[in-house]
Amino acid sequence: MKTPQHTHSTSLPRSILATSVLSLLALCASAQAGTFNLYTLSGDADSGINADNAYTHAIDINGNGNTTVNGAVFTSTFGGNPGTTNGVFHVPGSNIYTTTGLPNTYGSGYTPPNVGGSVGSMLTNFNYGGNPETLTLNNLRVGQAYTTNFYSDAFGSPGGRLVGVTASDGGSINFDQNIGGSRLEYAFVASATTMTYTITPVVPGDTFHAYAFSNKMEGYKSLFTDNFRAPGNPNTNDVNFQNSLRQGGSLVLAGGPIGYVTNGNTQVGNETGYGGQPYGGDYLLSAFGSRTALNHNFDGAESAGGLSISFDFAPNTIGNGDSTLWESIQLGMSDGDKLTAVNGGAAHFGILFRGNGGIQAFDGSTVVSSAETWGAGSTNVMNHIELLLTDPTDQNPFDGVGQTDIDVFSNGVLVYEFTKGGGGYADNFVNFSNTFIGAADNVSVAQVVPEPTAAVSLISGLGMLLGLRRRRK
């Protein structure tokens, strides 16, 4: 591939400037603690869970598989202690979240006394025993507003499970987990790329029961998610195996699963990666230049306001000694070109992430990056990539009008920016590829939904940020 020729700005990301009002206002303010709230939980209707919520994390601890609640998919930790597997969705070495202090599991088919529905089915198993226990959410974007929820039911008499919960930004609350069905919520604006919750029992033996939790991005609407859980896939080359059980989001709830089309060796449910770990191969495996495209155009009304497209990836899942091996994402393609290669000539944006931490980006076949890096590099470790796609002209990056601004975040940190002028990209089919054998997982597409009540503050906030921002080269 060509030597990169493009130099990009180190300015604040345009996504913060133009798309997320909550993030913009938070960035102007001093860092401060979030807010805890405690709500009664009786079932799906009052769970606050729905297909529109853009979740960065949606986890059923010590569960036995995916659970769909109101169109949102929660991923199980497969019965193991999250702390022993580094708090992963289903891949060892992931950095999506981590836990400590959860040495014990309970999974004997307990029936929650106060919570029914699909959310109640996630409360039949749990982890416990920490004094204290911690949960750390990773890959957050500084300045973005989030809301974490812990879902619980009573396990014993009221007053028998008093705990203190402290957030790493300073928020705290004491509550009784045995009051009945409950949803403990924490709304905050990220002041770091991580958020850690420390939960300490008042009585050492009455430890907190970790059933299920979620974390959502405020100001976004989920369109599509896929966690690629496909245990027992009889034909791992069938990447559409059990799509209806893997996929969530508002488009899937309204119209059913979205299929994939492939070119080359792509698989779901192949356990050979990651040292043959028994996680069912629950990721999208791409091999030898193959490509896997979502058979859906995320453009027009769906991209109005802007998009967040994110996924977790490992560029090298079998420990190959070549550190230049890469995983890539391509977007902005037309239907006829949806399987375009990362450096293909068709209209598109492609960006690859090498095992040695290097980045290379393409507009069509033209290199538009220089010496950017996404991180330290990795083998057999999942990392998180998020692309924020906006247009300051008409707020739609995929309508062929104005431009397409692309901000690339790696594990919550801005690492690359690119602007496609001349109308930007008119379509938005998306595909994933790998040069040797790699993995992509937990794909999410979410639409920016600005808060209308913040319009007045947005004007003053933009003025402040524009004064801070450097001009692009």
Secondary structure, DSSP 4 states (H G I P E B T S, - for coil): -PPP------SPPHHHHHT-HHHHHHHHSPP---EEEEEE--SGGGS---TTEEEEEEEETT-SS-EEETTEEEEE-TTS-GGGGTS-SSSTT--SEEEES--EEE-S----SS--HHHHHTTS-EEE--SSEEEEE--PPTT-EEEEEEEE---SSTTS-EEEEEETTS-EEEEEGGGSSEEEEEEEE-SSS-EEEEEEESSTTSPPPB-EEEEEEEEEEEEEEE----TT-SSTT-TTTTHHHHEESHHHHHH----EEEEEEEEES-TTSGGG-SSTT-SEEEEEEEEEEESS---GGGTTT-EEEEEEEES-SS--S-TT-EEEEEEEE-GGGTT--TT-SSS-EEEEEETTSBEEEEETTEE---S-B-SS--SS--EEEEEEEE-TTTS-TTSSSS-EEEEEEETTEEEEEEEE-TT--S--EEEEEESSEEEEEEEEEEEE---GGGHHHHHHHHHHHHHHPPPP-
